[in-house]
Amino acid sequence: MANQEDIFKNIISHSKEYGFIFQSSEIYDGLSAVYDYGQMGAELKKNLREYWWKAMVQMHENIVGIDAAIFMHPTTWKASGHVDAFNDPLIDNKDSKKRYRADVLIEEHVSKIEDKINKEVEKAAKRFENFDAAMYKSTNARVLEYQAQIDSINKRFKDALEANNLEEVRQIIIDCEIVCPISGTKNWTEVRQFNLMFSTSMGAVTEDSNIIYLRPETAQGIFVNFLNVQKTGRMKIPFGIAQTGKAFRNEIVARQFIFRMREFEQMEMQFFVRPGTEMEWYNYWKETRMKWHKSLGFGDENYRYHDHLKLAHYANAACDIEFSFPFGFKELEGIHSRTDFDLKAHEQHSGKKLQYFDPEINQSYVPYVVETSVGLDRLFLATLAKAYVEEKLEDGTTRVALNLPAFLAPIKVAVLPLLKKDGLPEKAREIIDLLKYDHATTFDEKDTIGKRYRRQDAIGTPFCITVDHQSLEDNTVTIRYRDTMQQERVTIDSLAKIIDDKVSFKKALQALK
């Protein structure tokens, strides 16, 4: 049985081999932490984005979408706090010369202690009948000792971050005896802050130009357009503004394939509410977004909430929806109660009022905001990680497949003529012409039919249609299903309905009600 590290390596190799993800500028030896989406990856990414957009915008009457520019007035980022506070605490190991985020080192150390607790619980569950995990955790001395360690580290870490005490952050790393994964030593430098924004110049003459930034998040484009959308759309609170788009962060410690990149895509929604109701809506969106993720069918056990120890400067509540990646539970989406920080900050720096007149209470106020923000690239990686399977078949061979939800699959149907002659390719082309207006299709006539099935399995195609000599006689074909590998004979006229029922977004969206 392959371990998770080996599976992750296989997923990365599979992504390149089948046209999902390529290293950016690969012919020039690549650009670190920047990736290109290939022909299959672009389709899967588009489908994930579309499912999010339909669920977020199309299914809510009080949520609309915009597409704000990447370049924004530089004062935007001063108002948002990014110029002064958008930093990561970095630390170097003097022996390996490798750089790490200090907070990630500590969080991973805590995760290892949590793993010890889980192993203790699993051992006990095997020993005792009618095992009560909660009772065991509250009474077992070893588990209590582990939990005390976690609580102590978390409290020290939270206090240090809130006080911006970088020396204490370093001391926690030393006291926990955290070693560099490369050198195995504890020879650490001081911790220092590093601003993550990319800067550039705007204007024909550099000396006369303004310094501007590539946006580190898409949210600010929503906030500065709050009044534009509210007035032109005649929106009533509560309402939301959504958008998807590229963001850029100069990540020093970029790793784990597309999990952490310097150029990435976000899908965000800012929900504007009456002050005092924000926690109600915060809890609503926590549940709603978790339900959306679980609707993809990758198993409820692969998701969990993680409440933030340290709140960002704009938040009064925050949590992550974490996903079980091959390298452990990591953040997939963030839900934040941002209070009125952003709109008030932009009011102050722009001199423009960003308020809403609420006719129900006959009062003007700056709305509070609840944010949902999911990384599309991380969602893509989560989808690949859980869809990728290596199956031993009865004949002793191994099948590699992507068991993607049919509505997300890059190619919905492959049409395969059994032979390259006797009019079979022409008949196959007729079927493609019938289906291609509604679905992404492909035609493949090379190699044996078995090899062609395997190629389609590897890219996640849910349906393969085989055209044979009988098809010319009675207008029937064989449709083969990816997940079960079962085949059945159907009429060509029935293909559209069979495929429509399986690949439509409609059923997935209806399940979210």
C-alpha positions in Angstrom: 0.0 0.0 0.0 1.5 3.3 -1.1 1.9 5.9 1.6 0.5 9.4 1.3 3.8 10.9 0.2 4.1 8.4 -2.7 0.5 9.1 -3.7 1.1 12.8 -3.8 4.1 12.3 -6.0 2.0 10.1 -8.3 -0.7 12.8 -8.5 1.9 15.4 -9.5 3.3 13.1 -12.2 -0.2 12.3 -13.4 -1.1 16.0 -13.6 1.7 16.6 -16.1 1.4 13.3 -18.1 -2.3 13.9 -18.8 -2.3 17.7 -19.4 -3.6 19.0 -16.2 -0.7 21.1 -14.8 2.7 22.1 -16.2 5.6 23.9 -14.6 5.5 27.5 -15.8 8.2 28.3 -18.4 9.4 24.7 -18.2 11.6 25.0 -21.3 13.7 27.5 -19.3 13.9 25.3 -16.3 10.7 26.6 -14.8 9.7 29.4 -12.5 9.4 28.5 -8.8 5.9 28.2 -7.4 4.2 29.2 -10.6 2.2 26.7 -12.7 0.3 26.6 -15.9 -3.0 24.7 -16.4 -3.0 22.4 -19.4 -5.8 21.5 -21.7 -7.5 19.2 -19.1 -6.6 21.3 -16.1 -8.1 24.4 -17.7 -11.4 22.6 -18.2 -11.6 21.1 -14.7 -10.7 24.5 -13.2 -13.4 26.2 -15.3 -16.0 23.7 -14.1 -15.0 24.1 -10.4 -15.3 27.9 -10.9 -18.6 27.6 -12.6 -20.0 25.3 -9.8 -19.0 27.9 -7.2 -20.4 30.8 -9.2 -23.8 29.0 -9.8 -24.1 28.0 -6.1 -23.0 31.4 -4.9 -24.6 33.9 -7.4 -27.1 32.1 -9.5 -28.8 30.4 -6.6 -29.1 33.5 -4.4 -31.3 36.5 -5.4 -29.4 38.8 -3.1 -25.8 38.0 -4.3 -24.4 39.5 -7.5 -21.0 39.2 -9.2 -18.4 41.6 -10.4 -15.0 41.5 -12.0 -12.7 44.2 -10.6 -9.3 45.1 -12.0 -6.1 43.6 -10.7 -4.4 47.1 -10.6 -5.9 49.4 -7.9 -5.0 52.8 -6.6 -2.1 52.3 -4.2 -3.9 53.9 -1.3 -6.3 51.0 -1.4 -3.6 48.8 0.2 -2.7 51.4 2.7 -6.3 51.6 3.8 -6.7 47.8 3.9 -3.6 47.4 6.1 -1.6 45.4 3.6 1.2 47.9 3.3 1.8 47.9 7.1 0.6 44.5 8.2 0.6 41.9 5.4 3.6 40.0 6.7 4.7 36.4 7.3 7.1 35.6 10.2 10.1 33.9 8.6 13.0 31.9 10.1 16.0 30.3 8.5 17.9 27.2 9.4 21.6 28.1 9.4 22.8 24.6 8.4 20.4 23.8 5.5 20.1 27.5 4.4 16.3 26.8 4.0 13.7 29.3 4.9 10.4 28.5 6.7 7.3 30.3 8.0 7.7 30.2 11.8 4.0 29.9 12.3 3.8 26.8 10.0 6.6 25.1 11.9 4.7 25.5 15.1 1.4 24.5 13.7 2.9 21.3 12.1 4.5 20.5 15.5 1.0 20.8 17.2 -0.4 18.6 14.4 2.1 15.9 15.3 1.0 15.9 18.9 -2.7 15.7 17.8 -1.7 12.7 15.7 -0.4 11.1 18.9 -3.7 11.6 20.6 -5.6 10.1 17.7 -3.3 7.0 17.7 -4.0 6.6 21.5 -7.7 6.8 20.9 -7.5 4.3 18.0 -5.6 1.8 20.1 -8.1 2.1 22.9 -11.0 1.7 20.6 -9.6 -1.7 19.4 -9.1 -2.9 23.1 -12.4 -1.9 24.6 -16.0 -2.8 23.7 -18.5 0.1 23.9 -15.6 2.5 23.7 -16.4 6.2 24.4 -13.8 8.4 22.8 -14.9 11.5 24.6 -14.7 9.8 28.0 -11.3 8.3 27.1 -9.9 11.7 26.1 -11.1 13.3 29.4 -9.6 10.6 31.6 -6.5 9.0 30.0 -3.4 10.4 31.6 -1.2 10.3 28.5 -3.9 11.9 26.3 -4.4 14.6 28.9 -0.6 15.2 29.0 -0.6 15.6 25.2 -3.6 18.0 25.3 -1.9 20.1 27.9 1.1 20.4 25.7 -1.1 21.6 22.8 -2.9 24.1 25.0 0.3 25.5 26.3 1.9 25.9 22.9 -1.2 27.4 21.4 -1.6 30.0 24.2 2.1 31.0 24.0 1.9 31.3 20.2 -1.3 33.3 20.3 0.0 35.7 22.9 3.3 36.1 21.0 1.6 36.9 17.7 -0.8 39.4 19.3 2.1 41.2 20.9 4.2 40.9 17.7 6.8 39.3 19.9 9.0 37.6 17.3 11.7 36.6 19.9 9.0 34.6 21.8 7.9 32.9 18.5 11.6 31.8 18.1 11.7 30.7 21.7 8.6 28.5 21.2 10.4 26.8 18.2 13.4 26.2 20.4 11.5 25.0 23.5 9.5 22.6 21.3 12.8 21.3 19.9 11.5 21.7 16.3 14.2 20.7 13.8 14.7 21.6 10.2 13.3 18.9 8.0 16.3 19.1 5.7 19.3 19.4 8.1 17.7 17.8 11.2 19.3 20.6 13.3 17.8 23.3 15.6 20.3 26.0 14.5 17.7 28.8 13.8 18.1 32.5 13.0 16.0 35.2 14.4 12.4 35.5 13.3 11.6 38.5 11.1 8.6 39.8 9.2 8.4 39.9 5.4 5.8 41.8 3.3 4.2 39.6 0.7 3.0 42.2 -1.9 4.5 42.5 -5.3 5.1 46.1 -6.4 5.6 47.6 -9.8 5.4 51.0 -11.5 2.7 52.7 -13.5 3.4 55.3 -16.1 5.7 55.8 -19.1 8.5 57.4 -17.1 9.6 55.5 -14.0 10.6 58.6 -12.0 7.1 60.1 -12.4 5.1 57.0 -11.9 3.2 55.8 -8.9 4.2 52.6 -7.1 1.3 50.2 -7.4 0.8 46.6 -6.3 -0.4 43.4 -7.8 -3.5 42.7 -5.7 -2.8 40.2 -2.9 -6.5 39.5 -2.6 -9.7 40.1 -4.6 -11.7 41.4 -1.6 -10.7 45.0 -1.8 -12.1 45.3 -5.4 -15.4 44.4 -3.9 -15.2 46.9 -1.0 -14.3 49.9 -3.2 -17.3 49.0 -5.4 -19.7 48.6 -2.6 -21.8 51.7 -3.3 -21.6 51.3 -7.1 -23.1 47.8 -6.9 -25.6 48.7 -4.1 -27.0 51.7 -5.9 -27.0 50.4 -9.5 -28.4 47.1 -8.4 -30.8 48.6 -5.9 -29.6 46.0 -3.4 -31.0 45.8 0.1 -29.1 44.6 3.1 -28.3 41.8 3.6 -26.7 41.3 0.2 -23.5 39.9 -1.2 -20.9 40.7 -3.9 -18.9 37.8 -5.4 -16.0 37.6 -7.7 -13.3 35.3 -8.9 -9.9 36.3 -10.1 -6.1 36.2 -9.8 -4.2 37.4 -6.8 -0.4 37.6 -6.2 1.7 37.0 -3.1 5.5 36.9 -2.9 5.5 33.7 -0.9 9.0 33.0 0.3 8.0 29.5 1.4 6.0 28.2 -1.5 5.6 24.5 -1.6 3.4 21.4 -1.9 2.8 21.8 -5.6 -0.2 24.2 -6.3 -1.2 24.4 -2.7 0.8 27.6 -2.1 1.8 29.6 -5.2 2.8 33.2 -6.0 0.1 33.6 -8.6 -3.2 32.0 -7.7 -7.0 32.4 -8.1 -9.5 33.2 -5.4 -13.3 32.8 -5.3 -14.6 35.3 -2.7 -17.9 36.6 -1.6 -18.4 39.6 0.8 -21.8 39.6 2.5 -22.9 43.0 3.8 -25.1 42.9 6.9 -26.6 45.1 9.6 -24.3 45.6 12.5 -25.2 43.3 15.4 -26.3 40.5 13.0 -22.9 39.5 11.8 -22.4 36.4 14.0 -25.7 35.0 12.9 -24.6 35.3 9.3 -21.1 34.2 10.1 -22.5 30.9 11.4 -24.9 30.6 8.5 -22.0 30.9 6.0 -19.9 28.5 7.9 -22.5 25.8 7.6 -23.5 26.8 4.0 -19.9 26.6 2.7 -19.2 23.3 4.5 -22.3 21.9 2.9 -21.1 23.1 -0.6 -17.7 21.4 -0.2 -19.2 18.1 1.0 -21.6 18.1 -2.0 -18.6 17.2 -4.1 -18.8 13.7 -2.6 -15.2 13.3 -1.4 -16.3 12.1 2.1 -17.4 14.1 5.1 -14.5 12.8 7.1 -12.1 14.8 4.9 -13.4 18.2 6.2 -13.2 20.0 9.5 -13.4 23.5 11.0 -10.4 25.2 12.5 -11.0 28.3 14.5 -8.2 30.9 14.4 -6.0 31.4 17.4 -5.1 34.9 16.3 -7.6 37.0 14.6 -6.6 39.3 11.7 -6.7 43.0 12.4 -10.1 43.3 10.7 -11.9 40.3 12.2 -14.0 39.6 15.3 -14.4 35.9 14.3 -12.7 33.6 11.8 -12.3 30.0 11.0 -11.0 27.8 8.2 -12.6 24.9 6.5 -9.7 22.4 6.4 -9.3 19.5 4.0 -7.4 16.3 4.3 -4.8 16.7 1.6 -2.1 14.0 1.1 0.2 16.1 3.3 -2.4 16.5 6.1 -5.3 18.8 7.1 -4.8 22.2 5.6 -6.9 25.3 4.9 -9.2 25.2 1.9 -11.5 28.1 2.6 -11.7 30.9 5.1 -14.8 32.4 6.7 -14.3 35.7 8.4 -16.5 38.2 10.2 -14.6 41.4 9.0 -16.8 43.8 11.0 -16.9 47.3 9.4 -13.1 47.6 9.2 -12.7 47.7 5.4 -15.5 50.1 4.5 -14.6 52.5 7.4 -10.9 52.4 6.4 -11.8 53.3 2.8 -14.1 56.0 4.0 -11.2 57.5 6.0 -8.6 57.3 3.2 -10.9 58.3 0.3 -13.0 60.9 2.1 -16.1 59.3 0.5 -19.0 58.0 2.6 -19.6 54.3 2.2 -22.8 54.0 4.1 -26.2 52.3 3.6 -29.5 53.9 4.5 -31.7 51.1 6.0 -35.3 52.0 5.5 -36.4 49.3 8.0 -34.8 51.2 10.9 -34.6 54.6 9.3 -30.9 54.8 9.9 -27.6 55.1 7.9 -24.7 53.0 8.9 -21.5 51.4 7.6 -22.4 47.7 7.1 -20.6 44.8 8.7 -19.2 42.1 6.4 -19.0 38.4 6.5 -16.4 37.0 4.0 -16.1 33.6 2.4 -12.9 33.0 0.5 -11.8 29.8 -1.2 -8.6 29.2 -3.2 -9.5 27.8 -6.6 -6.1 26.2 -7.0 -6.4 24.5 -3.6 -9.8 23.3 -4.5 -8.4 21.9 -7.7 -5.7 20.1 -5.8 -8.2 18.7 -3.3 -10.4 17.5 -6.1 -7.5 15.8 -7.8 -6.2 14.2 -4.6 -9.6 12.5 -3.7 -10.5 11.7 -7.3 -7.2 9.9 -8.1 -7.4 6.2 -7.6 -5.1 3.3 -8.4 -7.2 0.1 -8.6 -6.1 -3.5 -8.8 -8.3 -5.3 -11.3 -9.3 -9.0 -11.4 -6.9 -9.7 -14.3 -4.0 -8.5 -12.1 -3.5 -5.1 -13.9 -3.8 -1.7 -12.3 -6.2 0.9 -13.5 -5.4 4.6 -12.7 -8.6 6.7 -12.8 -9.9 10.1 -11.8 -13.3 9.5 -10.2 -14.4 13.1 -10.6 -18.0 14.1 -10.2 -19.4 13.9 -13.7 -20.4 17.5 -13.9 -16.7 18.5 -13.1 -15.0 16.2 -15.6 -12.9 18.0 -18.2 -14.3 15.8 -21.0 -17.8 14.5 -20.5 -17.9 11.9 -23.3 -15.4 10.1 -25.6 -16.6 8.7 -28.8 -14.5 5.7 -30.0 -14.9 4.0 -33.3 -14.0 0.3 -32.9 -12.0 0.4 -36.2 -10.5 3.1 -38.4 -12.5 1.9 -41.4 -15.8 0.6 -42.7 -17.5 3.9 -42.0 -17.1 3.7 -38.2 -15.1 6.9 -37.8 -17.7 8.8 -39.9 -20.5 7.4 -37.7 -18.5 8.4 -34.6 -18.1 12.0 -35.9 -21.9 12.2 -36.4 -22.4 11.4 -32.7 -19.8 14.0 -31.7 -21.7 16.6 -33.9 -24.9 15.6 -32.0 -23.4 16.0 -28.5 -20.7 18.7 -28.8 -23.1 21.7 -28.5 -24.0 20.7 -25.0 -20.9 18.8 -23.7 -17.2 18.7 -24.0 -16.4 15.7 -26.3 -13.4 14.0 -27.7 -12.7 11.5 -30.5 -10.1 8.8 -30.2 -9.3 6.0 -32.7 -5.7 5.1 -31.8 -4.8 1.8 -30.1 -7.0 -1.0 -28.8 -10.3 -0.1 -27.3 -9.0 -1.2 -23.9 -6.1 1.2 -24.0 -8.5 4.0 -25.1 -10.7 3.2 -22.1 -7.7 3.5 -19.8 -6.7 6.9 -21.3 -10.2 8.2 -20.7 -10.3 6.8 -17.2 -7.0 8.6 -16.4 -8.5 12.1 -17.3 -11.8 11.4 -15.6 -14.1 11.0 -18.6 -17.4 9.6 -17.2 -18.7 8.1 -20.5 -17.1 6.3 -23.4 -19.2 5.5 -26.4 -18.0 2.7 -28.7 -19.2 2.7 -32.3 -19.1 -0.8 -34.0 -20.6 -2.4 -37.1 -23.9 -3.0 -35.4 -24.1 0.8 -34.9 -24.4 1.1 -38.7 -27.2 -1.4 -38.8 -29.5 -0.4 -36.0 -28.2 3.0 -34.7 -27.2 1.7 -31.3 -23.8 2.0 -29.5 -22.2 0.7 -26.4 -21.9 3.2 -23.6 -19.3 2.4 -20.9 -19.3 4.0 -17.4 -16.0 5.0 -15.9 -16.8 4.3 -12.2 -18.2 0.8 -12.7 -16.6 -0.1 -16.0 -20.0 -1.6 -16.9 -21.3 -1.4 -20.5 -24.8 -1.3 -22.0 -26.3 -1.1 -25.4 -28.3 2.1 -26.1 -29.7 3.9 -29.0 -27.9 6.9 -30.3 -31.1 9.0 -29.9 -31.1 8.3 -26.2 -27.5 9.4 -25.6 -28.2 13.1 -25.0 -30.7 12.4 -22.2 -28.5 9.7 -20.5 -25.5 12.1 -20.5 -27.5 15.2 -19.6 -28.9 13.5 -16.5 -25.5 12.7 -15.2 -23.4 15.7 -16.1 -25.7 18.6 -15.3 -25.0 21.0 -12.5 -28.6 21.0 -11.7 -28.7 17.9 -9.4 -25.7 19.1 -7.4 -27.2 22.5 -7.0 -30.6 21.1 -5.9 -28.9 19.0 -3.2 -27.6 22.3 -1.6 -31.1 23.4 -0.7 
